[in-house]
Amino acid sequence: MSRPWFAVLVAGLIAVAIVRTDADTRLAEAVRPNGIIRGRVELRQSPGDTGPRVSVSDLGMGTVHEPPDRRSVVYLDPAPRAAFDTREEPRPRMDQRDETFEPHVMAIVAGTTVDFPNSDHTYHNVFSLSKTKTFDLGRYAVGHSKAIRFDRPGIVRVFCDIHSHMSAFILVFAHRYFSVSDRDGMYRLDNVPPGAYTVVAWNESAPLESRRVVVPDAGGEVEVNFALGRR
């Protein structure tokens, strides 16, 4: 037996109201202003840790290898859902210049392909034994470049099989809420939706540190600073 016409009408109105309420909620969330998390990462160094490190490969060589630029990476863990997208960005490069990887620290999104050009007048052989990504590019000369796609999140330690003093780090994330600090230790995370987060600071020479932070509904800037000690 069919339902009375008014019962069908009421059911239809309720369904429309539910759809409108859900749409209005999503719209309200979409128009909320995002915030910015910024600050500085300071590296505490002991007096005996300020000079350049000498490796066996440097002995008897004319070239003096300065200590690499050890920058920090700051990121959200976990990240908001809005972080997962498919934006196209230029392919990053980790150059090999003056027997040094440039940059020494790189942060990328999973699925990114990184180029490894050789700008030195000597052969290089870039490789990694990291669980996140194991690879060996083999030897190639100046002017040549090889590439690797990094498919899953994690930390990749990069070396040269010919020059033992060469090393670098690639941090691979499943989101885009990360920032590599500048030479002064400053970092900035843009377009962070309102909410409570854990902000993590990573540096190769110090233990991880984290801070809890709240981005208010009104958006704005939130300052979070770190002082990392030596391992």
Phi, psi and chi 1 to 4 in degrees:
 res  aa     phi    psi   chi1   chi2   chi3   chi4
   1 MET       -  129.3 -176.1  174.9 -179.6      -
   2 SER   -71.4  150.0   60.0      -      -      -
   3 ARG   -72.8  152.0  -69.5 -174.3  -64.1  173.9
   4 PRO   -59.5  152.5  -21.8   32.0      -      -
   5 TRP   -60.7  -34.0   65.2  -90.0      -      -
   6 PHE   -71.7  -29.7   60.5   87.1      -      -
   7 ALA   -68.0  -40.0      -      -      -      -
   8 VAL   -64.1  -40.8  175.2      -      -      -
   9 LEU   -63.5  -44.4  176.7   61.5      -      -
  10 VAL   -63.2  -42.9  170.2      -      -      -
  11 ALA   -61.8  -39.2      -      -      -      -
  12 GLY   -65.9  -42.1      -      -      -      -
  13 LEU   -64.6  -38.7  -69.3  175.1      -      -
  14 ILE   -64.0  -42.7  -67.3  175.0      -      -
  15 ALA   -62.4  -41.9      -      -      -      -
  16 VAL   -63.4  -42.0  170.8      -      -      -
  17 ALA   -63.3  -39.7      -      -      -      -
  18 ILE   -64.4  -43.7  -67.5  174.3      -      -
  19 VAL   -63.0  -44.3  170.4      -      -      -
  20 ARG   -64.5  -40.7  -73.5 -164.8   58.8 -176.9
  21 THR   -62.5  -44.1  -59.9      -      -      -
  22 ASP   -63.8  -42.4 -175.4   56.0      -      -
  23 ALA   -65.3  -41.0      -      -      -      -
  24 ASP   -64.4  -37.8  -69.3  -17.8      -      -
  25 THR   -64.5  -45.1  -60.1      -      -      -
  26 ARG   -64.3  -37.7  -70.0 -161.3  -57.2  -90.5
  27 LEU   -66.0  -41.7  179.1   60.6      -      -
  28 ALA   -63.2  -39.0      -      -      -      -
  29 GLU   -67.4  -34.7  -68.3  177.6  -10.8      -
  30 ALA   -71.2  -32.1      -      -      -      -
  31 VAL   -89.7   -5.6  -60.7      -      -      -
  32 ARG   -64.0  132.8  -73.8 -165.4  -57.5  173.4
  33 PRO   -68.0  137.3   25.8  -33.9      -      -
  34 ASN   -80.6  163.3  -70.7  -21.1      -      -
  35 GLY  -115.5 -177.3      -      -      -      -
  36 ILE  -129.4  132.4  -63.3  169.8      -      -
  37 ILE  -110.6  122.5  -59.0  175.2      -      -
  38 ARG  -141.9  167.5   62.1  173.6 -178.5   81.4
  39 GLY   165.7 -157.7      -      -      -      -
  40 ARG  -136.5  141.5 -176.4  172.7 -176.5  -91.5
  41 VAL  -109.2  116.1 -178.7      -      -      -
  42 GLU  -101.3  134.7  177.0 -173.1   -3.1      -
  43 LEU  -101.9  118.9  -74.5  178.5      -      -
  44 ARG   -82.6  127.3  -63.3  171.2  178.7  157.8
  45 GLN  -120.9  136.8  -66.0 -174.8  -24.1      -
  46 SER   -78.4  156.0   61.1      -      -      -
  47 PRO   -55.8  -32.0  -24.8   33.7      -      -
  48 GLY   -83.6    3.5      -      -      -      -
  49 ASP  -112.8   13.5 -153.8   17.8      -      -
  50 THR   -94.5  -18.5   56.4      -      -      -
  51 GLY   -86.6  164.2      -      -      -      -
  52 PRO   -68.2  145.7   24.2  -33.0      -      -
  53 ARG   -81.7  139.5  -61.8 -179.3 -177.5 -179.9
  54 VAL  -106.2  126.2  178.9      -      -      -
  55 SER  -106.9  163.8   65.5      -      -      -
  56 VAL   -60.0  -34.2  174.9      -      -      -
  57 SER   -68.2  -18.6   60.8      -      -      -
  58 ASP   -81.8  -20.2  -69.1  -31.6      -      -
  59 LEU   -67.6  129.3  -61.0  178.6      -      -
  60 GLY    81.0    2.8      -      -      -      -
  61 MET  -100.6  146.8  -63.9  179.9   60.6      -
  62 GLY   -77.6  -22.9      -      -      -      -
  63 THR   -85.5  131.7  -56.8      -      -      -
  64 VAL  -101.4  123.2  176.7      -      -      -
  65 HIS   -97.6  112.9  -59.6  -79.6      -      -
  66 GLU   -68.9  152.6  -63.9  -65.1  -29.0      -
  67 PRO   -61.7  141.3   19.8  -31.0      -      -
  68 PRO   -66.9  161.6   23.9  -32.9      -      -
  69 ASP   -78.4   97.2 -177.3   12.9      -      -
  70 ARG   -87.8   86.5  -64.8 -177.1  174.6   90.9
  71 ARG   -83.9  164.9  -55.0 -165.0 -174.6 -155.3
  72 SER  -103.9  160.3  -57.5      -      -      -
  73 VAL  -122.9  128.5  179.1      -      -      -
  74 VAL  -115.4  135.6 -179.9      -      -      -
  75 TYR  -152.3  164.9   58.4   94.3      -      -
  76 LEU   -94.2  138.7  -61.0 -175.1      -      -
  77 ASP  -146.2  109.0 -175.7   24.9      -      -
  78 PRO   -77.9  174.0   30.8  -35.4      -      -
  79 ALA  -102.9  156.0      -      -      -      -
  80 PRO   -66.7  158.5   22.5  -32.2      -      -
  81 ARG   -59.6  -30.8  -72.2 -178.3  -59.6  170.1
  82 ALA   -64.1  -12.1      -      -      -      -
  83 ALA   -73.6  -21.5      -      -      -      -
  84 PHE   -89.7  104.7  -60.9   87.0      -      -
  85 ASP  -143.7 -177.3   57.3   47.6      -      -
  86 THR  -124.7   37.8   57.1      -      -      -
  87 ARG   -62.8  140.9  -79.6 -179.2  -70.7  168.8
  88 GLU   -89.2  131.3  -68.8  -68.2  -28.0      -
  89 GLU  -131.2  157.9  -64.6  179.7  -11.9      -
  90 PRO   -59.0  145.5  -20.6   31.5      -      -
  91 ARG   -68.7  127.7  -84.1  167.5   56.3  155.2
  92 PRO   -73.1  158.4   24.9  -31.9      -      -
  93 ARG  -125.4  134.1  -66.2  161.8   50.3   97.3
  94 MET  -113.6   97.3  179.7  167.8  -81.6      -
  95 ASP   -76.7  158.9 -155.4  -11.7      -      -
  96 GLN  -117.4  103.6  -60.1  154.0   79.8      -
  97 ARG  -137.8  131.8 -173.8 -176.2  -58.8  -86.1
  98 ASP    53.8   37.9  -62.0  -32.6      -      -
  99 GLU    55.4   41.6  -63.7 -176.5   11.4      -
 100 THR  -142.9  143.3  -57.8      -      -      -
 101 PHE   -80.7  130.2  -72.9  113.1      -      -
 102 GLU  -127.2  116.3  -63.9 -178.6    0.5      -
 103 PRO   -80.8  163.6   31.9  -37.4      -      -
 104 HIS   -76.0  -30.7  177.0   66.1      -      -
 105 VAL  -126.7  128.9  174.8      -      -      -
 106 MET  -132.3  143.0  174.6 -177.5  -70.0      -
 107 ALA  -124.6  131.5      -      -      -      -
 108 ILE  -139.9  169.2   60.3  173.6      -      -
 109 VAL   -92.9  143.2  178.5      -      -      -
 110 ALA   -55.6  137.7      -      -      -      -
 111 GLY    99.3   -3.2      -      -      -      -
 112 THR   -83.4  140.4  -61.2      -      -      -
 113 THR  -100.1  129.5  -62.1      -      -      -
 114 VAL  -110.0  133.0  177.5      -      -      -
 115 ASP   -89.7  142.5  -68.7  -44.4      -      -
 116 PHE  -123.4   76.6  -66.7   87.9      -      -
 117 PRO   -74.3  152.4   27.8  -33.8      -      -
 118 ASN  -106.5  112.8 -176.1   -0.5      -      -
 119 SER  -105.0    8.2  -62.0      -      -      -
 120 ASP   -98.6  150.2  -83.0  -22.6      -      -
 121 HIS   -86.1   48.0  -70.1  -77.0      -      -
 122 THR  -154.2  159.3 -177.4      -      -      -
 123 TYR   -75.1  149.5  -79.9   84.4      -      -
 124 HIS  -130.3  159.1  -73.7  -63.5      -      -
 125 ASN  -141.4   95.7 -174.6  -19.8      -      -
 126 VAL   -81.2  133.3 -176.8      -      -      -
 127 PHE  -152.9  166.4   77.3   97.0      -      -
 128 SER  -150.7  141.8  177.9      -      -      -
 129 LEU  -109.0   14.8  -60.8  177.2      -      -
 130 SER   -67.0  145.9  -56.9      -      -      -
 131 LYS   -64.0  -33.8  -67.4 -178.1  179.7  179.6
 132 THR   -62.8  -40.0  -60.1      -      -      -
 133 LYS  -158.3  116.3 -173.1   69.4  174.2 -177.9
 134 THR  -104.7  129.3  -60.0      -      -      -
 135 PHE  -158.1  163.4   62.1   91.3      -      -
 136 ASP  -147.5  111.9 -171.8  -24.5      -      -
 137 LEU   -83.4   -8.5  -61.7 -175.8      -      -
 138 GLY    74.5  176.8      -      -      -      -
 139 ARG   -83.8  136.7  -61.0 -170.1  175.9 -164.6
 140 TYR  -150.1  152.6   52.8  102.9      -      -
 141 ALA   -93.3  177.7      -      -      -      -
 142 VAL   -56.4  141.8   62.5      -      -      -
 143 GLY    87.2   -8.4      -      -      -      -
 144 HIS  -102.3  159.0  -66.6  -94.5      -      -
 145 SER  -146.2  145.5 -179.3      -      -      -
 146 LYS  -129.2  162.7  -64.3 -171.5  178.1 -177.2
 147 ALA  -136.0  154.0      -      -      -      -
 148 ILE  -138.0  137.9  -74.2  -69.6      -      -
 149 ARG   -96.1  131.0  177.5 -176.7  170.1   90.1
 150 PHE  -104.9  110.7  -64.6   85.9      -      -
 151 ASP   -95.2  -20.3  -61.8  -51.9      -      -
 152 ARG  -136.7  154.8   61.6  174.8 -177.3  169.1
 153 PRO   -66.7  151.4  -19.3   32.0      -      -
 154 GLY   149.0 -174.1      -      -      -      -
 155 ILE  -109.8  130.4  -61.2  177.6      -      -
 156 VAL  -115.5  121.9  180.0      -      -      -
 157 ARG   -94.2  126.5 -171.7   79.3 -174.6  -90.4
 158 VAL  -111.0  138.2 -177.9      -      -      -
 159 PHE  -134.9  171.1  -62.3   95.6      -      -
 160 CYS  -115.1  128.3  175.4      -      -      -
 161 ASP   -71.7  -16.8 -169.4   42.6      -      -
 162 ILE   -94.8  -37.1  -57.9  174.6      -      -
 163 HIS  -117.5  105.0  -54.2   95.6      -      -
 164 SER   -69.2  -18.2   60.7      -      -      -
 165 HIS   -80.7   -7.4   54.0  -91.2      -      -
 166 MET   -87.7  128.2  -67.7  178.6   61.2      -
 167 SER  -155.6  159.1   68.0      -      -      -
 168 ALA  -158.9  169.0      -      -      -      -
 169 PHE  -126.7  137.6  -68.7   85.9      -      -
 170 ILE  -123.0  118.3  -60.6  177.8      -      -
 171 LEU   -99.0  121.8  -81.3   70.6      -      -
 172 VAL  -107.8  126.8 -172.2      -      -      -
 173 PHE  -117.3  156.3  -67.4   92.9      -      -
 174 ALA   -93.2   13.2      -      -      -      -
 175 HIS  -153.5 -179.0   58.3   81.5      -      -
 176 ARG  -113.3   11.2  -62.3 -178.9 -175.8  -87.5
 177 TYR   -90.9   71.5  -69.6  107.5      -      -
 178 PHE  -146.8  160.1   56.9   82.3      -      -
 179 SER  -151.2  134.6  172.7      -      -      -
 180 VAL   -91.9  127.0  179.6      -      -      -
 181 SER   -66.4  155.5   63.5      -      -      -
 182 ASP   -85.4 -172.4   62.2   19.6      -      -
 183 ARG   -64.2  -22.6  -70.0 -175.4  178.5  -84.9
 184 ASP   -92.7    3.1  -63.9  -38.5      -      -
 185 GLY    85.9    6.2      -      -      -      -
 186 MET   -82.1  142.6  -54.3  -58.4  -65.8      -
 187 TYR  -137.2  167.8   75.4   90.5      -      -
 188 ARG  -157.9  126.7  179.6 -175.4  176.4  102.1
 189 LEU  -110.9  114.5  -58.5  173.4      -      -
 190 ASP   -96.6  161.4  -69.1  -44.9      -      -
 191 ASN    55.3   44.7  -63.1  -43.3      -      -
 192 VAL   -89.9  119.9 -178.2      -      -      -
 193 PRO   -63.1  153.2  -20.3   32.3      -      -
 194 PRO   -56.4  142.1  -25.8   35.2      -      -
 195 GLY   150.8  179.0      -      -      -      -
 196 ALA   -99.5  135.7      -      -      -      -
 197 TYR  -138.9  162.4  -58.0  100.2      -      -
 198 THR  -106.5  121.6  -61.7      -      -      -
 199 VAL  -101.0  127.1 -174.1      -      -      -
 200 VAL  -115.7  137.6 -178.1      -      -      -
 201 ALA  -113.6  127.1      -      -      -      -
 202 TRP  -116.2  138.5  172.8   94.5      -      -
 203 ASN  -147.9  142.1 -170.8  -79.4      -      -
 204 GLU   -61.0  -23.0   64.7  176.6  -76.2      -
 205 SER  -106.3   13.1   58.6      -      -      -
 206 ALA  -148.7  155.1      -      -      -      -
 207 PRO   -65.6  154.6  -18.0   30.6      -      -
 208 LEU   -61.5  143.8  -73.1  176.9      -      -
 209 GLU  -131.0  147.3  -74.3 -162.3   15.5      -
 210 SER  -134.9  154.1   61.8      -      -      -
 211 ARG  -135.7  143.5  -57.4  -82.9 -168.7  -83.4
 212 ARG   -89.6  137.5  -71.0  -68.1  -67.3  172.8
 213 VAL  -143.8  150.2   63.1      -      -      -
 214 VAL  -121.5  123.1  174.9      -      -      -
 215 VAL   -90.9  116.6  176.4      -      -      -
 216 PRO   -67.8  161.7   22.7  -31.6      -      -
 217 ASP   -59.2  -28.5  -70.1  -21.0      -      -
 218 ALA   -81.3   -0.4      -      -      -      -
 219 GLY    78.4 -142.3      -      -      -      -
 220 GLY    90.6 -173.0      -      -      -      -
 221 GLU  -104.9  139.6  -65.8 -170.4    1.1      -
 222 VAL  -122.2  128.5  179.1      -      -      -
 223 GLU   -99.5  128.6 -176.6  173.6  -11.3      -
 224 VAL  -134.3  117.7 -177.2      -      -      -
 225 ASN  -110.6  152.8  -62.4  -46.6      -      -
 226 PHE  -129.9  147.8  -65.6   88.4      -      -
 227 ALA  -130.2  101.1      -      -      -      -
 228 LEU   -91.6  134.2  -55.7 -176.9      -      -
 229 GLY   -90.6  168.6      -      -      -      -
 230 ARG   -81.2  149.0  -53.3  -64.6  -69.0 -177.6
 231 ARG   -72.4      -  -82.8 -162.0  178.4   97.5
